[in-house]
Amino acid sequence: MLQTPSGGTGSGTAAADSGLMSIGVVLNALRDEFPEVTISKIRFLESEGLIEPQRTPSGYRKFSARDVERLGHVLRMQRDHYLPLKVIREHLDALERGEAVRLPSVGRQRDADAGEPLGDLFGESEAPTAARVGRAELLAAAEIGEQQLKEWESYGLIAPLPDGAYDAEAVTVAALVVELGRFGIEPRHLRAMKAAADRDAGLVDQVVAPLRRHRNPQTRAHAEARTKELAGLTVKLHAALVQTALGVRLP
C-alpha cells in the first residue's frame, strides 16, 4: 500500500492546510513500490488523462491522496499486466463511478514463472477464455492503426494464426512495442530481439521434444509444464544478461 505523507508534517513542498502534495512529494511516496517512476512519467500520465491534479495560481501541480492512490493503481496495472492506458483509464473511471466492470480478457500477467491470465483483475472466476483475439480487438487493445500492425507483421514481431486471429499474447507484444516506441525504438530495431526469442524457443523445444513424443500420456502432458518452466528461466536469464550488459539493476 502506498504511504502518503501527512499534510501537517510536510517540509514546505506540500500544502499543509489542504493536505495537497507537490509532485516531488508524490514521487517520494511512490518510489517505495515503484523505484523506476520519474517526474516525467507522472507528467505523461497526467497528459494522458489518467490523473487530474489541481494547479496553484502560479501553475504548480498539487496532488491529493486520492490522486496518489490512483497513480499507484495505474503504475501497478502497467507494471504487472501491460494494459494499454486507454483500458486502464476506462477501468478506473468506471470503478470510481461505482460500476461493476469487466475488462477484455486479452491481457496477460507479467509473471514469467506462472504465466497466469488476469482472472482476478478481469472478474473471471473460471478458466481463461480469450486465448485468441480478432484483428479489430488487437488494434483497439493496443491503440494502434492498421498500418502500424502491418509494419510489425512485416518484421515478424506479430503474426496472425492460420484463421486470421491472434494469440492473446500478441496484445502484450503490441503494448511493449508501443512503450518502446515512446523512447524512439522503432519496430525495425526489434528484429534482433525477435530472432533471439526464436532461437530461445528453438532451444526449449529441443529439450521438451522427447517428452512430447513419449508413449506415456502423463509424460506428454508433463511436456507442457516443462515448457513453461524453461520459458520462465529463459526470460529471467535474458533479463539478467541485459541488466548486466547495461550495468543496471531493475526491481
N, C-alpha and C positions, 0 to 999 in steps of 0.2 A: 504494500500500500504506500502511496506517495505521502511523504511528510512535508507539509507546507508550513512555513514559518509563521509564527503569530504576529499579527499586525502590531501588537503592543511592544514587541521586543526587537523590532527591525533596527537596522543601522542607518536609517535615513533613506534607503532605497525603496522601502515600502511605505505606503501611505498609512501611517499608524492609526489614524482615526477611522478610516474606512475599511481597513483590512486589505486593501489592494496592494499588489506587489509589482515591482519593476520586472523587466524581462531578465535582468541579471539574477534576481532572487528566484524567479521561476526556474531559470537554468540550473541553479544550485539545488533546488528542490527535486528536479527531475533526474539529476545525474547519478543519484544512488542506484536507480533502476536502469537508467539509460545513459551509460557513460559516453556514448557516441553523439548525444544530442548537442546541437550548437544553436547559437542565436539565429544564424541564417536559416536553420531548419525550422525553428519556431516561426520566424517571419514568413517562410514559404508556406507553412500550414495555414497561417492566417490569410495569406493571399489566395489560397485555395478554398477559403470559406469554412475551414474546419473549426476555427475559433474566432471570436469577435471581442478582443479585449477593448476596454474603454480607453479613451485618449484624454490626456490633460490639455488645457488650453494651449500649451506650448508644443503639443504633438507627441508627448511621450506615452508609450503604452503602459497601461495598468491592468493587471490580471487579478481576477478574483480566485478564490479557492476552487470554485466550480470550473473556471477556465483551466486551471492546472489539472484537475481531475479529468476533464475532457481530453486535454493534451495527452495525459497518461494512457487513456483508452486508445487514442489514435496511434500513438507510438507503439503500443503493445500489439495492436492488430496488424500494423505494418511489419513489426519485427517477427512476430510469431506466425503470421498467416499470409503475409504478402498480399493482402487485399488491396485492390485499387482504391484510390482516395474517394472516388465517387461513391463506391459501395460503402465505405466507412462513414462518409458524411450522411448518406441517406439512412444508414442503420442507426447512428447516434441521434439524428434528428427525430426519427420515429420513436426511439426509446424515450426521449425527453418529452414527447407528446403523449407518452403512456400507451403507445400502441404495441400490440403483440406482433413482432415481425419475424420473418424467416428470410434469411439471405439465400441467394442462389448457391446451391451446393456444388460449386465448381472450384473452390479453393482447396488448398492442401496445407496442413500444418507443417511448419519448418522443423521437423524432428527427424533427423537422419536415422535414428535408431528405430523408432516406432513406425514412422510413415503413416500415422493415423489421420483420417479425414477429420474435418472440424465438426464432428457430430454435436458437441455441446454448444458451440458457437451458433450453429445454424438451427438449433432447436430440434435436432433429429434424435429420435430415441431408438432407431433401428440401424441396420447396416447402411453404409453409404449407398446412395442411389445414382448420383451423377458421375459415373466413371467416364462418360463421354459428353462432349458439348458440341453444339452445332456451330457453324461458322459465324452466324449473326450473334450468337451468345458469346462467343470468344471475343469478337470485336467490341461488344458492349462491355464485357467484364474488364477488358484490358484498356478500354477507352482509346482505341486506335482506329485508323481508317483502313479501307480495303487495300490501298497502295502500300501502306506500311506492312500489312500482313503478307502481301505478295513478295515484298522485298525480303522479309525474314525467311519466307519459304524458299526463296532463291538461294539463300545462304545455308539452308538446311537447319536453321535454328528451330523451326516449327514445321511439322509435316502432317498432313491430313491422313486419316486412316483410309483404307480402300473405299469405304462408303461415303467419304467426304466429311465425316465428323472428325473430332479431335479428342485425344485423350485429355482428361481433365487437367493433367499436369501441364498441358500447353498454356493454361491460364497463368500458372506460376512462372513459366518461362517468359511469357509475354510481359508480365508485370516487372520482372527483373530486367528485361531488355529496355523497358521504358525508363526504369530508375537509372540504369547505367547511362542511358541517353542524356539524362539531365547533367551528366558530368562530361559530355562531349564524346562518349564512347559510342561509336556507330556500329550497326549490325555487322558490317564487313570486318570490323575489328574482332568480332567474336567467333569467327570461323575457326581459329586455332583452338578456342575453348571447346567448341563443338567436336572438333577432331579428337581432342584429348579425351572428352567424355565417351566418344565412340570406342576409343582404344581401351578405356577402363571397363566399359560394358563388355567388350570382347573378352577381356581377361577374366571377368567374373563368370561369363558364360562358359568359358573353358573349364572352370573349376566345377561348376554345377552340372555340366552336360552329362557326365556319367550317372549322376543321381537321377536325372530326368529320363534316362534310357533304361533304368533299372527295372527288373521284372516285378519287384515288390511294390505294390501301390503306396504303401506307407513311406517307402524311400523316395518315391517320385513326389509325394506330397511334401516331403521334407525339403525338396529342392527349392520350393518357393520361399520357405523360411530362411534357408541358407542364402538365397539370392538377396533377400532384404538385408540380412546381416552383413554380407560382404559389401553391398551397396552403401550401407551406412559407414562402414570402416573406410571405404574408398573416398567418400565425401569428406570424412574427418581428416584423412591423410592429405587430400588435396588442399583443404583449408589450412592445415598446419604448414604445408610446404609454401603456400603463398605468403602466409604471415611471416615465415622465416626469411623468405626472399626479400620481403619488404621491410623487415626489421620492426614489425608492429605486432601488437597482441590485441585481439578482438575479445569482447566479453563473451 
